[in-house]
Amino acid sequence: MKLKRRDNNAEKIRALIVDDEPLAREGIRIRLKKEPDIEVIGECGNGWEAVTIILRDVPDLVFLDIQMPRLDGFGVIEAVGVRQMPHVIFVTAYDEHALRAFEVSALDYLLKPVDGERFFEALERARNRIRGKNLEAISAQLGKMLAALKAERKYLERLSIKSTGKSGGRVIFLGVDEIDWIGAADNYVQIHAGR
């Protein structure tokens, strides 16, 4: 589905607030209320709702929490699609997410609890991007960010397992691709691999 972009010279910037914490949404909404050129078109408490509203209402700017249950902020970008994603200001309580997003994309972020001066710096950058910067460049930045984040997601390749059986507490290294199945046994985990 190809989204129609609004005219960048339009009078008001249409903003969507996405955060699973009601107080965080309220804090952003209160700050934006003081800005005559910003119109809050909605708030979402989860990523799936955000995807629906972004595709339906096409906001100019999204304040997007990174850490949310079921579908996080990066999942929202993937679901909407990099080319269709509006301008984003990330919001997070975890600085490791904020730093990664900032380092790989040059998009802005806010660290919770949100500092007033920092909020307005990010908002001013967003205004400049929305009113003057090429959308292709923003899409390219989002694409780079997602590619870098996917590359960073590494899964375990092997486990160190302390045997409680006949081997008397010996540590065994087992590749995850060798595991047949895993079962629960009271307070223990049984890993079944090969013989």
ChimeraX commands (.cxc) that place a marker at each C-alpha (Angstrom):
marker #1 position 0.00,0.00,0.00 radius 0.5
marker #1 position 1.50,3.32,-1.07 radius 0.5
marker #1 position 0.80,6.18,1.32 radius 0.5
marker #1 position 0.13,9.70,0.14 radius 0.5
marker #1 position 2.54,12.20,1.64 radius 0.5
marker #1 position 1.09,15.43,2.88 radius 0.5
marker #1 position 2.36,18.74,1.57 radius 0.5
marker #1 position 5.44,19.62,3.60 radius 0.5
marker #1 position 4.44,23.29,3.55 radius 0.5
marker #1 position 1.09,22.57,5.21 radius 0.5
marker #1 position 0.32,24.77,8.19 radius 0.5
marker #1 position 0.23,22.18,11.00 radius 0.5
marker #1 position 2.48,19.21,11.65 radius 0.5
marker #1 position 0.28,16.19,12.42 radius 0.5
marker #1 position 1.78,14.13,15.26 radius 0.5
marker #1 position 1.05,10.68,16.66 radius 0.5
marker #1 position 2.18,9.61,20.13 radius 0.5
marker #1 position 2.98,5.90,20.60 radius 0.5
marker #1 position 3.90,4.63,24.06 radius 0.5
marker #1 position 2.58,1.81,26.24 radius 0.5
marker #1 position 2.86,4.05,29.34 radius 0.5
marker #1 position -0.11,6.44,29.74 radius 0.5
marker #1 position 1.94,8.97,31.77 radius 0.5
marker #1 position 4.61,9.13,29.09 radius 0.5
marker #1 position 1.95,9.80,26.43 radius 0.5
marker #1 position 0.41,12.48,28.61 radius 0.5
marker #1 position 3.78,14.21,29.14 radius 0.5
marker #1 position 4.40,14.43,25.41 radius 0.5
marker #1 position 0.81,15.54,24.72 radius 0.5
marker #1 position 1.03,18.35,27.31 radius 0.5
marker #1 position 4.27,19.65,25.78 radius 0.5
marker #1 position 2.89,19.49,22.25 radius 0.5
marker #1 position -0.28,21.33,23.26 radius 0.5
marker #1 position 1.84,24.47,23.75 radius 0.5
marker #1 position 3.06,24.31,20.14 radius 0.5
marker #1 position 0.67,26.11,17.75 radius 0.5
marker #1 position 2.09,24.40,14.67 radius 0.5
marker #1 position 1.62,20.85,16.05 radius 0.5
marker #1 position -1.67,18.94,15.97 radius 0.5
marker #1 position -1.81,15.67,17.93 radius 0.5
marker #1 position -3.97,13.40,15.77 radius 0.5
marker #1 position -3.91,10.45,18.16 radius 0.5
marker #1 position -2.26,8.32,20.79 radius 0.5
marker #1 position -1.52,4.61,20.75 radius 0.5
marker #1 position -0.74,2.29,23.64 radius 0.5
marker #1 position 0.82,-0.46,21.53 radius 0.5
marker #1 position 2.70,-1.07,18.31 radius 0.5
marker #1 position -0.07,-2.82,16.38 radius 0.5
marker #1 position -2.48,0.05,16.99 radius 0.5
marker #1 position 0.25,2.46,15.84 radius 0.5
marker #1 position 0.72,0.58,12.56 radius 0.5
marker #1 position -3.02,0.82,11.85 radius 0.5
marker #1 position -3.21,4.55,12.60 radius 0.5
marker #1 position 0.00,5.40,10.70 radius 0.5
marker #1 position -1.27,3.61,7.59 radius 0.5
marker #1 position -4.76,5.09,7.90 radius 0.5
marker #1 position -4.08,8.69,9.01 radius 0.5
marker #1 position -0.54,9.28,7.65 radius 0.5
marker #1 position 0.89,11.56,10.37 radius 0.5
marker #1 position 3.89,13.77,9.65 radius 0.5
marker #1 position 5.68,12.92,12.90 radius 0.5
marker #1 position 5.58,9.96,15.29 radius 0.5
marker #1 position 6.86,9.99,18.87 radius 0.5
marker #1 position 7.66,6.28,19.07 radius 0.5
marker #1 position 8.51,4.30,22.18 radius 0.5
marker #1 position 11.11,1.64,21.45 radius 0.5
marker #1 position 10.35,-0.84,24.23 radius 0.5
marker #1 position 6.72,-2.03,24.04 radius 0.5
marker #1 position 5.17,-5.46,24.51 radius 0.5
marker #1 position 4.31,-7.61,21.47 radius 0.5
marker #1 position 5.48,-5.13,18.81 radius 0.5
marker #1 position 8.28,-2.72,19.70 radius 0.5
marker #1 position 9.10,0.55,17.98 radius 0.5
marker #1 position 11.47,-1.06,15.48 radius 0.5
marker #1 position 8.77,-3.61,14.68 radius 0.5
marker #1 position 6.36,-0.74,13.94 radius 0.5
marker #1 position 8.83,0.66,11.40 radius 0.5
marker #1 position 9.22,-2.75,9.77 radius 0.5
marker #1 position 5.44,-3.33,9.66 radius 0.5
marker #1 position 4.68,0.10,8.15 radius 0.5
marker #1 position 7.67,-0.05,5.82 radius 0.5
marker #1 position 10.66,2.24,5.71 radius 0.5
marker #1 position 9.42,4.16,2.66 radius 0.5
marker #1 position 6.00,4.85,4.19 radius 0.5
marker #1 position 7.18,5.61,7.73 radius 0.5
marker #1 position 6.67,9.23,8.82 radius 0.5
marker #1 position 9.44,11.15,10.57 radius 0.5
marker #1 position 10.24,9.54,13.93 radius 0.5
marker #1 position 11.44,10.78,17.29 radius 0.5
marker #1 position 12.28,7.72,19.38 radius 0.5
marker #1 position 11.29,7.69,23.03 radius 0.5
marker #1 position 12.83,5.16,25.40 radius 0.5
marker #1 position 13.60,4.48,29.03 radius 0.5
marker #1 position 16.62,2.40,28.05 radius 0.5
marker #1 position 19.63,4.40,26.98 radius 0.5
marker #1 position 21.22,1.46,25.16 radius 0.5
marker #1 position 18.31,1.52,22.69 radius 0.5
marker #1 position 18.49,5.27,22.32 radius 0.5
marker #1 position 22.20,5.26,21.71 radius 0.5
marker #1 position 21.94,2.49,19.11 radius 0.5
marker #1 position 19.13,4.30,17.30 radius 0.5
marker #1 position 21.05,7.57,17.38 radius 0.5
marker #1 position 24.36,6.05,16.25 radius 0.5
marker #1 position 23.00,4.12,13.30 radius 0.5
marker #1 position 20.42,6.52,11.93 radius 0.5
marker #1 position 20.95,10.17,12.91 radius 0.5
marker #1 position 17.24,10.24,13.82 radius 0.5
marker #1 position 16.46,11.89,17.14 radius 0.5
marker #1 position 15.53,10.26,20.42 radius 0.5
marker #1 position 14.29,11.22,23.85 radius 0.5
marker #1 position 15.35,9.42,26.99 radius 0.5
marker #1 position 12.69,8.98,29.68 radius 0.5
marker #1 position 12.03,10.85,31.85 radius 0.5
marker #1 position 11.93,13.40,29.07 radius 0.5
marker #1 position 13.81,16.63,29.72 radius 0.5
marker #1 position 11.95,19.75,28.55 radius 0.5
marker #1 position 14.91,21.39,26.81 radius 0.5
marker #1 position 15.89,18.14,25.08 radius 0.5
marker #1 position 12.27,17.63,23.98 radius 0.5
marker #1 position 12.15,21.01,22.26 radius 0.5
marker #1 position 15.55,20.44,20.58 radius 0.5
marker #1 position 14.23,17.19,19.10 radius 0.5
marker #1 position 10.99,18.87,18.06 radius 0.5
marker #1 position 12.87,21.67,16.32 radius 0.5
marker #1 position 14.97,19.13,14.39 radius 0.5
marker #1 position 11.78,17.35,13.38 radius 0.5
marker #1 position 10.25,20.64,12.17 radius 0.5
marker #1 position 13.31,21.30,10.03 radius 0.5
marker #1 position 13.20,17.81,8.53 radius 0.5
marker #1 position 9.49,17.89,7.84 radius 0.5
marker #1 position 9.54,21.30,6.25 radius 0.5
marker #1 position 12.70,21.00,4.26 radius 0.5
marker #1 position 14.53,17.71,4.16 radius 0.5
marker #1 position 14.19,15.15,1.43 radius 0.5
marker #1 position 11.92,12.21,2.36 radius 0.5
marker #1 position 14.19,9.86,0.41 radius 0.5
marker #1 position 17.03,10.67,2.82 radius 0.5
marker #1 position 14.83,9.93,5.83 radius 0.5
marker #1 position 13.77,6.60,4.30 radius 0.5
marker #1 position 17.40,5.74,3.66 radius 0.5
marker #1 position 18.28,6.54,7.29 radius 0.5
marker #1 position 15.46,4.32,8.59 radius 0.5
marker #1 position 16.58,1.52,6.28 radius 0.5
marker #1 position 20.17,1.75,7.56 radius 0.5
marker #1 position 18.95,1.74,11.15 radius 0.5
marker #1 position 16.84,-1.38,10.66 radius 0.5
marker #1 position 19.62,-3.19,8.82 radius 0.5
marker #1 position 22.10,-2.38,11.59 radius 0.5
marker #1 position 19.69,-3.49,14.29 radius 0.5
marker #1 position 18.98,-6.77,12.51 radius 0.5
marker #1 position 22.70,-7.38,12.20 radius 0.5
marker #1 position 23.11,-6.75,15.94 radius 0.5
marker #1 position 20.46,-9.31,16.90 radius 0.5
marker #1 position 22.56,-12.35,17.56 radius 0.5
marker #1 position 21.28,-15.57,18.98 radius 0.5
marker #1 position 23.17,-18.11,21.00 radius 0.5
marker #1 position 25.14,-20.54,18.92 radius 0.5
marker #1 position 26.03,-22.88,21.77 radius 0.5
marker #1 position 25.15,-23.56,25.38 radius 0.5
marker #1 position 27.34,-24.55,28.30 radius 0.5
marker #1 position 25.52,-27.25,30.22 radius 0.5
marker #1 position 26.52,-28.64,33.60 radius 0.5
marker #1 position 25.66,-32.30,33.66 radius 0.5
marker #1 position 24.04,-33.68,36.81 radius 0.5
marker #1 position 24.11,-37.31,35.70 radius 0.5
marker #1 position 26.80,-39.98,35.73 radius 0.5
marker #1 position 29.46,-37.56,34.50 radius 0.5
marker #1 position 29.46,-35.87,37.94 radius 0.5
marker #1 position 29.03,-32.17,37.16 radius 0.5
marker #1 position 31.03,-32.03,33.96 radius 0.5
marker #1 position 30.47,-28.98,31.73 radius 0.5
marker #1 position 29.46,-29.80,28.16 radius 0.5
marker #1 position 29.34,-27.32,25.28 radius 0.5
marker #1 position 26.41,-28.04,22.97 radius 0.5
marker #1 position 25.62,-26.28,19.68 radius 0.5
marker #1 position 22.00,-25.10,19.55 radius 0.5
marker #1 position 21.64,-26.75,16.15 radius 0.5
marker #1 position 22.31,-30.10,17.87 radius 0.5
marker #1 position 19.30,-29.79,20.22 radius 0.5
marker #1 position 16.41,-32.10,19.38 radius 0.5
marker #1 position 13.99,-30.77,21.98 radius 0.5
marker #1 position 13.82,-29.11,25.40 radius 0.5
marker #1 position 11.55,-30.19,28.26 radius 0.5
marker #1 position 10.78,-29.02,31.79 radius 0.5
marker #1 position 11.39,-31.24,34.82 radius 0.5
marker #1 position 10.35,-29.43,38.01 radius 0.5
marker #1 position 13.03,-26.78,38.62 radius 0.5
marker #1 position 15.29,-28.11,35.87 radius 0.5
marker #1 position 15.43,-28.04,32.10 radius 0.5
marker #1 position 16.05,-31.23,30.16 radius 0.5
marker #1 position 17.87,-30.77,26.90 radius 0.5
marker #1 position 17.64,-33.71,24.52 radius 0.5
marker #1 position 20.32,-33.84,21.86 radius 0.5
marker #1 position 21.55,-36.81,19.87 radius 0.5
marker #1 position 22.25,-39.76,22.15 radius 0.5
marker link #1:1,2 radius 0.2
marker link #1:2,3 radius 0.2
marker link #1:3,4 radius 0.2
marker link #1:4,5 radius 0.2
marker link #1:5,6 radius 0.2
marker link #1:6,7 radius 0.2
marker link #1:7,8 radius 0.2
marker link #1:8,9 radius 0.2
marker link #1:9,10 radius 0.2
marker link #1:10,11 radius 0.2
marker link #1:11,12 radius 0.2
marker link #1:12,13 radius 0.2
marker link #1:13,14 radius 0.2
marker link #1:14,15 radius 0.2
marker link #1:15,16 radius 0.2
marker link #1:16,17 radius 0.2
marker link #1:17,18 radius 0.2
marker link #1:18,19 radius 0.2
marker link #1:19,20 radius 0.2
marker link #1:20,21 radius 0.2
marker link #1:21,22 radius 0.2
marker link #1:22,23 radius 0.2
marker link #1:23,24 radius 0.2
marker link #1:24,25 radius 0.2
marker link #1:25,26 radius 0.2
marker link #1:26,27 radius 0.2
marker link #1:27,28 radius 0.2
marker link #1:28,29 radius 0.2
marker link #1:29,30 radius 0.2
marker link #1:30,31 radius 0.2
marker link #1:31,32 radius 0.2
marker link #1:32,33 radius 0.2
marker link #1:33,34 radius 0.2
marker link #1:34,35 radius 0.2
marker link #1:35,36 radius 0.2
marker link #1:36,37 radius 0.2
marker link #1:37,38 radius 0.2
marker link #1:38,39 radius 0.2
marker link #1:39,40 radius 0.2
marker link #1:40,41 radius 0.2
marker link #1:41,42 radius 0.2
marker link #1:42,43 radius 0.2
marker link #1:43,44 radius 0.2
marker link #1:44,45 radius 0.2
marker link #1:45,46 radius 0.2
marker link #1:46,47 radius 0.2
marker link #1:47,48 radius 0.2
marker link #1:48,49 radius 0.2
marker link #1:49,50 radius 0.2
marker link #1:50,51 radius 0.2
marker link #1:51,52 radius 0.2
marker link #1:52,53 radius 0.2
marker link #1:53,54 radius 0.2
marker link #1:54,55 radius 0.2
marker link #1:55,56 radius 0.2
marker link #1:56,57 radius 0.2
marker link #1:57,58 radius 0.2
marker link #1:58,59 radius 0.2
marker link #1:59,60 radius 0.2
marker link #1:60,61 radius 0.2
marker link #1:61,62 radius 0.2
marker link #1:62,63 radius 0.2
marker link #1:63,64 radius 0.2
marker link #1:64,65 radius 0.2
marker link #1:65,66 radius 0.2
marker link #1:66,67 radius 0.2
marker link #1:67,68 radius 0.2
marker link #1:68,69 radius 0.2
marker link #1:69,70 radius 0.2
marker link #1:70,71 radius 0.2
marker link #1:71,72 radius 0.2
marker link #1:72,73 radius 0.2
marker link #1:73,74 radius 0.2
marker link #1:74,75 radius 0.2
marker link #1:75,76 radius 0.2
marker link #1:76,77 radius 0.2
marker link #1:77,78 radius 0.2
marker link #1:78,79 radius 0.2
marker link #1:79,80 radius 0.2
marker link #1:80,81 radius 0.2
marker link #1:81,82 radius 0.2
marker link #1:82,83 radius 0.2
marker link #1:83,84 radius 0.2
marker link #1:84,85 radius 0.2
marker link #1:85,86 radius 0.2
marker link #1:86,87 radius 0.2
marker link #1:87,88 radius 0.2
marker link #1:88,89 radius 0.2
marker link #1:89,90 radius 0.2
marker link #1:90,91 radius 0.2
marker link #1:91,92 radius 0.2
marker link #1:92,93 radius 0.2
marker link #1:93,94 radius 0.2
marker link #1:94,95 radius 0.2
marker link #1:95,96 radius 0.2
marker link #1:96,97 radius 0.2
marker link #1:97,98 radius 0.2
marker link #1:98,99 radius 0.2
marker link #1:99,100 radius 0.2
marker link #1:100,101 radius 0.2
marker link #1:101,102 radius 0.2
marker link #1:102,103 radius 0.2
marker link #1:103,104 radius 0.2
marker link #1:104,105 radius 0.2
marker link #1:105,106 radius 0.2
marker link #1:106,107 radius 0.2
marker link #1:107,108 radius 0.2
marker link #1:108,109 radius 0.2
marker link #1:109,110 radius 0.2
marker link #1:110,111 radius 0.2
marker link #1:111,112 radius 0.2
marker link #1:112,113 radius 0.2
marker link #1:113,114 radius 0.2
marker link #1:114,115 radius 0.2
marker link #1:115,116 radius 0.2
marker link #1:116,117 radius 0.2
marker link #1:117,118 radius 0.2
marker link #1:118,119 radius 0.2
marker link #1:119,120 radius 0.2
marker link #1:120,121 radius 0.2
marker link #1:121,122 radius 0.2
marker link #1:122,123 radius 0.2
marker link #1:123,124 radius 0.2
marker link #1:124,125 radius 0.2
marker link #1:125,126 radius 0.2
marker link #1:126,127 radius 0.2
marker link #1:127,128 radius 0.2
marker link #1:128,129 radius 0.2
marker link #1:129,130 radius 0.2
marker link #1:130,131 radius 0.2
marker link #1:131,132 radius 0.2
marker link #1:132,133 radius 0.2
marker link #1:133,134 radius 0.2
marker link #1:134,135 radius 0.2
marker link #1:135,136 radius 0.2
marker link #1:136,137 radius 0.2
marker link #1:137,138 radius 0.2
marker link #1:138,139 radius 0.2
marker link #1:139,140 radius 0.2
marker link #1:140,141 radius 0.2
marker link #1:141,142 radius 0.2
marker link #1:142,143 radius 0.2
marker link #1:143,144 radius 0.2
marker link #1:144,145 radius 0.2
marker link #1:145,146 radius 0.2
marker link #1:146,147 radius 0.2
marker link #1:147,148 radius 0.2
marker link #1:148,149 radius 0.2
marker link #1:149,150 radius 0.2
marker link #1:150,151 radius 0.2
marker link #1:151,152 radius 0.2
marker link #1:152,153 radius 0.2
marker link #1:153,154 radius 0.2
marker link #1:154,155 radius 0.2
marker link #1:155,156 radius 0.2
marker link #1:156,157 radius 0.2
marker link #1:157,158 radius 0.2
marker link #1:158,159 radius 0.2
marker link #1:159,160 radius 0.2
marker link #1:160,161 radius 0.2
marker link #1:161,162 radius 0.2
marker link #1:162,163 radius 0.2
marker link #1:163,164 radius 0.2
marker link #1:164,165 radius 0.2
marker link #1:165,166 radius 0.2
marker link #1:166,167 radius 0.2
marker link #1:167,168 radius 0.2
marker link #1:168,169 radius 0.2
marker link #1:169,170 radius 0.2
marker link #1:170,171 radius 0.2
marker link #1:171,172 radius 0.2
marker link #1:172,173 radius 0.2
marker link #1:173,174 radius 0.2
marker link #1:174,175 radius 0.2
marker link #1:175,176 radius 0.2
marker link #1:176,177 radius 0.2
marker link #1:177,178 radius 0.2
marker link #1:178,179 radius 0.2
marker link #1:179,180 radius 0.2
marker link #1:180,181 radius 0.2
marker link #1:181,182 radius 0.2
marker link #1:182,183 radius 0.2
marker link #1:183,184 radius 0.2
marker link #1:184,185 radius 0.2
marker link #1:185,186 radius 0.2
marker link #1:186,187 radius 0.2
marker link #1:187,188 radius 0.2
marker link #1:188,189 radius 0.2
marker link #1:189,190 radius 0.2
marker link #1:190,191 radius 0.2
marker link #1:191,192 radius 0.2
marker link #1:192,193 radius 0.2
marker link #1:193,194 radius 0.2
marker link #1:194,195 radius 0.2
view
